Amino acid sequence: MTKRKLNKKRKKGITPNKVAIIGTIITMIGGFLISYNYVQAKKVVAYDYMSNVFYNEDNAKKIKNQIEEEEKEKEEIKEELPETYNDDYIGYLTIPKINLTKGFVDKRSKENDVEKNILVVEGSNYPNVKKGNLILAGHSGTGWKAFFNDLQQLTNGDVIYVSYKGKKYQYKIVNIYKQSKVGRIAIYRNYDKTTLTLVTCTNNDNTTQTIYISELESVEEE
């Protein structure tokens, strides 16, 4: 068989009907793939949207609960404050691991200043307020007022004591985290627990501060 006759035979094997069938199959496969990808893309968008809805609703509930708790704490603060006060220490913070014992004064005292003492942060509670949060701030770094410089040595599980009105409150650290310095801090704590929060600048970092959250474990008479 000559080469010319072989080519003619091959050409006769590919009929227009076969070309049409192949084209139809390719079109159907392409359409299926496009539709599948479109559906999958819609599924992802819907999932992300619902996730955002649930996330935002959950955050809104948390924020609402936090505001209600803060308002409740403010009322408790008014009730717990004595009619008179002086500049003497009303309590002491003791952290055995770093050999720290330092007093703190009444929140309304002119000596309640981070430049002079450990600061009792406005809006915090004294230890005898159930489910309250005592927030103490202090300097780190160098100098006589760097009372919280050694907090960097603390880890979860370490014990902290607060002496107040003849009772000794024992706390255990449950969370340590950093935040950027923006003029205020976010405190992540369990509102069903009585807590102690310590705040100081992060060592060797001028842009962040470190927060130590501890929960009350026991109370005993001194």
C-alpha positions in Angstrom: 0.0 0.0 0.0 1.4 3.4 -1.0 1.8 6.3 1.4 -0.8 8.3 -0.5 -3.4 5.6 -0.1 -2.7 5.2 3.6 -3.3 8.9 4.3 -6.6 8.8 2.4 -7.7 5.8 4.5 -6.8 7.7 7.8 -8.7 10.8 6.7 -11.8 8.7 5.9 -11.6 7.3 9.6 -12.4 10.7 11.2 -15.9 11.5 10.2 -17.7 14.8 11.0 -20.1 13.0 13.4 -17.2 11.8 15.5 -15.8 15.3 15.6 -19.2 16.6 16.8 -19.5 13.9 19.4 -15.9 14.7 20.8 -16.7 18.4 20.8 -19.9 17.8 22.7 -18.1 15.7 25.3 -15.4 18.3 25.8 -18.0 21.0 26.1 -19.9 19.0 28.7 -16.8 18.3 30.8 -15.8 22.0 30.6 -19.2 23.1 31.7 -19.2 20.6 34.6 -15.8 21.8 35.8 -16.9 25.5 35.6 -20.1 24.8 37.5 -18.3 22.7 40.1 -15.8 25.4 40.8 -18.5 28.0 41.0 -20.5 26.0 43.5 -17.4 25.3 45.6 -16.5 29.0 45.6 -20.1 29.9 46.7 -19.8 27.3 49.5 -16.6 28.9 50.8 -18.1 32.4 50.7 -21.1 31.3 52.6 -19.0 29.5 55.2 -16.8 32.6 55.7 -19.9 34.8 56.0 -21.6 32.6 58.5 -18.4 32.3 60.5 -18.1 36.1 60.6 -21.7 36.4 61.7 -21.3 33.9 64.5 -17.9 35.4 65.5 -19.4 39.0 65.6 -22.4 37.9 67.6 -20.3 36.0 70.0 -18.0 39.0 70.5 -21.0 41.3 70.9 -22.3 39.1 73.7 -18.9 39.0 75.4 -18.6 42.8 75.2 -22.1 43.2 76.6 -21.4 40.9 79.4 -18.1 42.6 80.1 -19.8 46.0 80.3 -22.5 44.7 82.7 -19.8 43.2 84.9 -17.8 46.4 84.9 -20.9 48.4 85.9 -21.5 45.9 88.6 -18.0 46.2 89.8 -18.2 50.0 89.9 -21.2 49.7 92.3 -19.3 47.3 94.5 -16.3 49.7 94.6 -18.6 52.4 95.9 -19.8 50.1 98.7 -16.4 48.9 99.7 -14.6 52.2 100.0 -14.2 53.5 103.6 -15.4 57.0 104.5 -11.9 58.1 105.4 -8.4 57.1 104.4 -4.8 58.1 104.7 -1.6 57.5 102.9 -0.5 54.4 104.8 -0.4 51.0 103.1 -3.7 49.2 103.2 -2.3 45.9 101.8 0.8 44.1 100.7 1.7 42.2 97.5 4.1 39.3 98.1 5.7 37.1 95.4 8.0 34.5 97.0 9.6 33.4 93.7 11.2 36.8 93.1 11.5 37.8 96.8 9.1 40.8 96.3 7.0 42.3 99.1 5.6 45.7 98.5 2.7 47.6 100.0 -0.1 49.5 98.1 -2.2 52.4 99.3 -5.9 53.3 99.0 -7.0 54.0 95.4 -7.9 57.6 96.3 -4.6 58.4 97.9 -2.2 60.9 96.4 0.5 58.3 97.0 -1.3 55.9 94.7 1.1 56.8 91.9 3.2 54.5 89.7 6.1 56.9 90.2 5.9 56.4 94.0 4.4 53.0 94.6 2.7 50.0 93.1 -0.4 51.6 91.5 -3.9 50.3 92.3 -5.4 50.8 88.8 -8.7 52.8 88.7 -11.7 50.5 88.2 -10.2 47.5 90.0 -11.5 45.9 93.2 -9.9 45.1 96.5 -9.4 41.4 97.2 -12.5 41.0 99.4 -14.9 41.6 96.5 -16.2 38.3 95.2 -15.4 37.8 91.5 -13.7 41.2 91.5 -10.3 42.0 90.0 -7.5 43.7 91.8 -5.3 45.4 89.1 -1.8 46.5 90.2 0.7 48.2 87.9 4.4 48.9 88.4 7.5 49.9 86.6 10.1 47.5 85.3 13.6 48.3 84.1 16.2 50.0 86.4 16.0 52.3 89.4 14.4 52.2 92.8 10.8 52.4 91.5 11.2 49.4 89.2 9.2 47.2 91.6 7.9 44.9 88.9 11.2 44.4 87.1 11.5 40.7 88.0 8.0 39.7 87.0 9.6 38.4 83.8 10.8 35.4 85.8 7.2 34.3 86.6 5.4 31.5 84.8 2.0 29.9 84.9 1.4 28.1 88.2 3.5 30.5 90.3 1.9 31.7 93.5 1.2 35.3 94.6 -0.1 36.5 97.9 -2.1 39.7 98.8 -2.5 40.7 102.4 -5.5 42.9 103.0 -7.6 43.7 106.1 -6.2 40.9 108.2 -6.6 38.2 105.6 -4.1 36.5 103.3 -5.3 35.9 99.7 -3.5 33.2 97.7 -3.5 33.4 93.9 -2.1 31.3 91.1 -1.0 32.6 87.8 -3.1 31.2 84.9 -2.2 33.4 82.0 0.6 35.7 80.8 0.4 37.7 77.6 1.7 40.8 75.9 -0.1 43.8 74.4 1.0 46.9 72.5 1.2 50.1 74.5 -1.8 52.1 73.4 -2.8 53.8 76.6 -5.0 51.0 77.9 -5.0 47.3 78.3 -7.5 44.4 77.6 -7.8 42.1 80.5 -8.7 38.5 79.5 -10.0 36.8 82.7 -12.7 34.5 83.9 -15.5 36.6 85.3 -16.6 33.8 87.5 -13.3 33.9 89.3 -11.8 36.4 91.8 -8.6 37.6 90.1 -5.5 39.5 90.5 -3.9 41.3 87.5 -0.4 42.6 87.4 0.7 44.9 84.6 4.2 46.1 83.7 6.3 47.2 80.7 7.9 44.3 78.9 11.6 44.0 79.7 13.9 45.2 76.8 10.8 46.1 74.7 9.6 49.7 74.6 6.5 48.9 72.5 4.7 46.3 74.6 3.5 45.6 78.1 3.1 42.3 79.9 -0.1 41.2 81.7 -0.1 38.5 84.4 -3.6 37.0 85.3 -3.9 35.0 88.5 -7.0 33.4 90.1 -7.8 33.2 93.8 -7.2 29.8 95.3 -7.7 30.3 99.1 -8.2 32.9 101.9 -6.9 32.5 105.4 -6.6 34.7 108.5 -3.3 36.3 109.2 
